[in-house]
Amino acid sequence: MNCDELTTHACIGADVRFGLVHKFLWDRYRSIRQDLYIQGITDQFAISIFEEIVRFHVLCEHELSADDQNGVCLLVHLNDHHQMHVSILCVSVCSD
């Protein structure tokens, strides 16, 4: 399953709030990033995956900012920022 399919399948259904699937998607994307990094995969495929992960974390910030009044924890935002920065660093390393 590719990243687009992962996001699409997790968010299928009109009643699904992004906050409900956020933790699952966050964990899957983190695992994918770690697998690519540990295996030393630095080709164009890895770069496109790392870029997709960065886009996911930007989307998280946008979607979850609307839920701030509903009690989204600061730790969630910090974790998203951290994972986004790590993914950006991976893109930078792969691009060199």
LINSUL-V290021 format. One record per helix or strand of 3 or more residues. SS is the DSSP state (~ for helix, > for strand). FROM is the first residue (numbers start at 1). TO is the last residue. If there is no record, write none. Layout:
ss: [SS	SS]
from: [FROM	FROM]
to: [TO	TO]
This chain:
ss: [~	~	~	~	~]
from: [3	18	44	68	74]
to: [10	38	65	70	95]
